[in-house]
Amino acid sequence: MSTRPTPSPLLLALRAGTRACHTALEERLPFFREGFDVAGYRRLLSAYYGFHAPLELTLAGYQGVERAKAPALVRDLLALGLSAADIDALPLCQALPAVEDEARALGVMYVLEGSTLGGQVLKRAMAERLGLAPDRGLGFLDVYGAASGSYWRAFLERLADAACTQAAQAATVQAAIDTFVCFERWLAQRGVLDQANTCTTPHAGTRATNPAAVLGQ
Ligand code: HEM
């Protein structure tokens, strides 16, 4: 029998609000693309760093340092051959989702914390496909190690305890969508994503006029 607690209304709203974003991004990420190699992985993690490092600074007042993932990215990049100077010189994303209150911080955190769940799948796949090891390039994908489940459950409890006014809930969901949108745009700009339709809702018009999108291809 499952002992999973009933999802909070806020979690259900976040899942419903970001499902399409997750699917769109997952389809564009190159992890499972034929020919994806360690050099591609290094480029991808470098781009991840450019998003996580500045975004985590804006979250500093809302989450403890133990949830910061940029340090794991730095360790991975060093293990994959970048120097500290190379890492310092990596471009950093300027168009970040705004974090101006607890409600929005929770939405941003939902995306970053949730990505650790997919990380479990990716960690195993990248170990197998790229021959990487926990101390050689897989630290970010398994950032919480054996504590992954307890970190996620603790975050879900925080969501469940969060203010549940309609306005706060809407702000949290919007921040989560913004995070996916900003991240996808940033990765695309860094040239590490496949071409595809995106979840960028502000471009909904573009999608509608894209024949492939209309045909659902
Ligand atoms: C190819 C890349 C990815 C794969 C294969 C993947 C896969 C997964 C899987 C298997 C789960 C767990 C679903 C469950 O246990 O119910 C998950 C959850 C999640 N992922 Fe991903 N993911 C990927 C990329 C990402 C990225 C880049 C982000 C955000 C930056 C992200 C955000 C999330 C979130 C927020 C959840 C939590 C959903 C929830 O339980 O509410 N994922 N992903």
Residues whose N, C-alpha, C, O or C-beta is under 5 A from the ligand:
A	BS01	HEM	R15 E26 L29 F31 Y110 V111 G114 S115 L117 G118 V121
